[in-house]
Amino acid sequence: MQSVAMPWLALQLTHSGLLVGLVLAAQFLPVLVGGPLGGVVADRFRKRSVLVATQALFMVPSFALFTVSATGHAQYWMVIVAAFATGTINLFDVPARQAFVIEMVGRHDLMNAIALNSSVFNASAVIGPAIAGLVIAAVGIPICFLANSLSYMASIAALLLMRDLPSVVQPHAQLSFLPHLAEGASYAWHEPVVGMLLLAVAVFSLFAMNRLTLIPLFADQVLHVGAQGFGLLLGSMGLGSLFGALTLAFFPRFGSDPRRQLWMAVIWVAALLEFSISRVFVLSMAALFVAGYSQISFVATANSRIQAITPDHLRGRVMSLYAQALIGVGPIGAIQAGALATRFGAPFAMAIGAVIAGSVILGISLVRPEVFAPLSGARAASIPGPDATTRPQGDPPGGPLESAPPR
């Protein structure tokens, strides 16, 4: 709901599309610039403690926006500050949250957990904006900010109620900040599957995930279906993403199949190309449904494979690189897509982005065939087991797991 209310408030205050775009850029800029910092924090402290802190902090900018918008004192700079603050908190929240999944469910159920998380995320991405539109029309923008601020209380309560979480041993906790930071980047550089999957996710995020930049242009200038059609196009893609996530939730073995991941990438590129040339609204909706299904299948599989391969003591730092690849490059992708669309039109921008992403995937499959090949026995044996660096230990709400350093 806030993802709709924040840019809408910025639009009401400025009536400028560029300034609305700056709000979105401010929200993602911290992850792009400082992503590894969040990974270091996730690896040096208890992930649950980090998450309790970030969930509590998320309440502050949301409640501040509620206060200034409800009292009629909202100004554009306040929206920018709130967006930047939210992005800064995300810098620490995303890697800790991603790396925390395996501590909750273990390695065996990792793919299923990631798929269920994606299902919830995509369902809320379909339902939340619709509810926000109704709420804004009925009672105004401030209620969206208030609802979001209060919702974090449920997250904090859930975290505090967890029991018997594993404790990850920190063999390298004595490292200072910079070596600690470099250790994660070095691992991603030298582990070919992890490094190539991070590259693939970054390229797709940069060139193939610019739906909020390009789809409005398709709705208005290419398909001529207006705001209602724009909503249906986004809803179709979101519905495809939801079905893709549910498929992985019910059939988690699909998420561990590198060959299926490659095919999902190919289908994703083909669907975007079909959408770029389609001038029939129903066909465009169908293409976006397929694109959404393939996108979530590819990204969730990359997430699962990266976490399964990465050692426990490095997972936070590696997942911060994943957050940079998936989220941080978003503003750059939006700028390049918008520039291409302005110069050559939205269909060209969509098509060239799909071609670039597909070319990189093809290059990876040729140069590093092991990335999309089934695990050999030797390769599978090299992946850390579920208890390689963990030990069960009782964990009452708020109680310490480790004496030094805390996690």
N, C-alpha and C positions, 0 to 999 in steps of 0.2 A: 504493500500500500504506500509506503514512504517513497519507493522508487518511482511512483507516479506523482505523488504530491510534491516532492522536492523540485523536479524540473518544471512542474506546472506553476508552482509558486514563483520560480525564477522567471518564467514567461510572463506571468501577470505583472511582475515588478518591472520588467525591462522591455517586453515585447520584441526581444531580439533572439533569433535562433542561435547566433554565435555565442551569446552570453549564456544561453541554456547549455550549449555544448561545453562551455568552460566549467560549468558546475559538474558535469559528468567527468570531465578530465581531472578536476580537482579531487574527485572521489577515488580515482584509480591511480593518480600520480604517486602517492606514497608507496604503494606496492611495487610499482615499476622501479622507483629509485632506491628504495631501502629494503627490498624483499629479503635478502639474506640476513639482515639484522633480526627479523622476526624468526627466522629459522634457528639462529643461535639461541635466542631466548627459549624457543620451544625445546631445544635439546639440553639446556642447562638448568631448567626449572621444571617442576611438576606441571605437566600439561593441563591437568584439571585446575590447578591453581591459576595458571595463566588464563584459562578460559573463563573462570569465575570473574577474574578481574576485567577481562575484555567485555564480557556480557554486561557487567555493571556499568562500565564506561560508555557502552553504546547508548545507555539510557540518557546520557547527558545532552548530546547534540539534538537528539529527537525531542526531548522535553524542552530544550531551549527554543527550538523552532515552533513547538506548540505554543509556548508562552508569547513569543513576539508576534506570531501570526494571529493568535486569538485576541491579543490586545491592540492589533492594528499598527504595531511598531516595526514590522518586518522591513528590512532593507536588503538589497541584493548582496552586499558584502557579508551580511550575516549568513545568508544561504551558502556562499562560497566557503566561509569559515566552518560551518557545520559539515559541509561535504568533505572538506579537507580533514577535519577531525575524525569523521567516520572512516575515511580512507586510512588515516594513521592508525586507528584502532584495528582495522582490518589487517594491517601490516603484521600485527602480532597474533591476531585471532585465526587467520586462515591457515598458516602452517601448523599451529598448535592443534587446531580442530581436525585437520586432515591426518596428522600423525597420531592423534588420539584414538582414531577409529580402531586401529589394530590392537591397542591396549584394551579396548572394551570387548572386542569380539574374538580376538586371536586371528592367526594367519589363515586358518582353514575357512572361516566364514567371511573373510575380508571382502571378496567380490560381491557377495550377497549384501553385506552392509553398505558398501559404496552404492550399489544399485538401489537399495531401499532409500538411502539418503537422496540420491538423484531423483527418485520418484516423488519424494516429498517436496523437494526443491522445485521440480517442474510443475507439479500440481499447484503449488502455491503461486508459481509464476503465471499460471493460467487464471487462477481464481482471484488472487490478490488484486491485480490491476482492475478487474471487473468490479470488485467490491469497492475499491478506491473511487472509481468513477461514479458509482451510485452514491457513496458517502459525500464526495465533494459536491455533487449536484444537490443533495438533500440538505446537508448541514454545513458544508464548507471544508476547506483544507485542514484546519487545525486538528480535527479529530483523528485524521490519519497519523499525524505525528504523535499524538497522545497514545493511540492504540499501540503504535510501534514501541514507544518508550516503555509502556507497562508490560508488553509481551516478554521482555527480557527477564522478568521476574520468574516466569515459568522455566526458562533455560537455566537460570541460577539454581532454582530448586531441584531440577532434575540432576544437575551436576553434583549437588551436595548430597543427594540421596543415594548415589552410587556406592556399592560395597565391593570389597575384595578385588580392587583393580590391581593389575600387576605393577611391579616397580622395575623400571628399566635401569640397569646398572650403568654408571657413567665411567668407563675406563679412561676417558681423556678429559675429564672435567678440570684437570689442572692447567690445561692450555689457556693462554691469554686470548683476548678477543679476536685479534687478527688471525692467528694460526687456527683458531676454532672456526672462523669464517672460511678460511682457505681450505680447510679439510673437506667441507661439504662440496665446494666447487671442484676440488681435485678429484673427489670420488666420481662426481657426475661426468667429468671430462674423461676419466680413464675407464669407466664402466660403459661399454659401447651401447648396450641396450637402453640403459637409463638416459645417457646423453642424447642418443638419437630420438628417443620418445619425447624428451623435453623439447628438442628442436622441432619435431613434427607438430607438437601441440602449439608451440610458439608461432610457427608458420601458419597453421590453420587459424589461430586466434587473430593473427595479423591480417590475413587476406580472405578468410572465409566465414568469419563470424560477425560481420558488420551489418547485422539485420536492422538495428535501430537507426543506422545511417542511411541505408539504401532502400529498405522496403517502403518507407514513407514516400520516397521518390517514385518507386514503381506504382504505388497505389494512386498517386496524384497525377503523374506525368505519362506513365506508360499504359497502365490498365484502366485509368480514369474511373476508379471506384470510390474515391473519397475516403473520409475518415472511417466510415463503417467497414468498407472493404479493407482498409489498413488493419483494423482490429481483427477481422476474420483471417487475414494473412498471418498475423502474429499468433493468433489462436491456433491456426492449423500447424504452424511450426512447433508451438509449445505442446500441442497434443501429440505430435510425432515424437518429441523428446520424451514425453511421459510414457508412451508405449515402449520406446526403446529402453528406458530405465526399468520398466516393469518386466520386460523380456529378460533382462539380466538378473532381476531379482528372483524370478521364477526358474530361470535356467542359468545359474551362476557359472557353469562350466563354459558358457559362451564367452564370458569375460576373461578367461585364461587362454583363449585360443588366438595366437598371434596371426594365423592365417585369416580368421574371421575379421580381426581388426583391420588388416590390409584391405579386405573386401569392403568393409564399412567405409573406409577412406575413399575408395574408388567410387562407391555408390554415392557418397556425399558430394564428391566433385561433379559427378554426372547429374545429380539432382539440381545443383546450383547452375550448371550450364543450361539445363532444361528450363529452369525458372528464368534465366536471363533472356532466352529467346522466345518464351511463351508470351502470347498476347491474349490468351483465353483465361479468364479469371479462375475457372474451375481447375484447369490444368496447372495454373500457377499455385493454387492451394495444395494440390496433390504433390507437386514438386517440393514445396516447403515441408509438407508432412514427412516425405521421405528424407529430406535433408535433416530435419529435426531428429528423426529416428536414428539416422546414421551418425549424426554429430554426437549425440549422447552416448551411443554405443562405442564410438572411437575414444572419446575423452574418458569415459568411466573405465574402459579397459586399460588405457594408458595409466590412469591413476592406480588401479589395482596392481598392474605389473610392476610399476615403479616401486610401490610400497612393499610388494612381496620380495623384490630383489634387494632393496636397500637394508643394510644392517640397522638394528634398532637405535644405536647411539648416533647415527647420522640422519635418521628419518626426518626430523624437524627441519634441518638445513636443506635437505633435498626437496622436501615438500614446499619450502619457501621458494625454491627455484621453479617448482611446478606452478606455484601461485603467480610468480612473475610471468611465466610463459603463458598461462591461461588468462589471467586478469590484467597483469601489469601492462602488457603491450596493447591493451584495448584502445587507449586514447590515440596511439600512433596509428593503429588500424583504422580508426574512425576518420582521422585526418587524411590518410592516403586515399581511403574510399571516397570521402567527400570531395577531395581535389580531383580525382579521376572522373567522378560523376559530374562535377561542374564543367570539366573540360570536354569530356567525350560522351557523357550520358550515363545513367544508372545501369543499363544493360551491359555496356562495355566494362564498367567498373566491377560488376558482379562476375562477368565472364573471365576477365583477366586475373582477378583474385583466385577464382577456382582453378584456372590453368596453372598459376604459379604454385598453389598448394599441391595440386596433383603432380606437378613436375618434381617437387621436393620429395614427395612420398615415393615416386618412381625411382628417384636417385638414391634414396635411403635403401630401398629394397634391392637395388643393384650393387651398391657399394658395401652395404652392411646387411647381407641377406639374413644373418642370424636374428635381426630385430623382428622380422615377421616370419620366422621359421619356428616349428615346434621345438621345445626344449629337448636336447639330447640328455642321455643319462648323466654324462659328466657335468653338463651345464646345470641340470636340475640339482645335482648333488652339491654344487657350489653355492646355491641359494641358502641363506641362513634358515635354520629350522625355527619353529614357533617359539621355542624356549631357549634360543641361542644366547640371549643376553637378558632374559627376564626371569623373575622368580616370584611366585605368588606370595602375597603378604596382605594381611588385613588392612583395610583403609577406611577407618571411620570418617564421617564427614568432617572435613577441615583438618584432620590429623595428619602429621607428617609421615611421609613414606621413607624418606632418606634423611640421615642426619646432615651429611655434607656430600655434595650440594643438594639442596631441596629440589624436588621435582613436582 
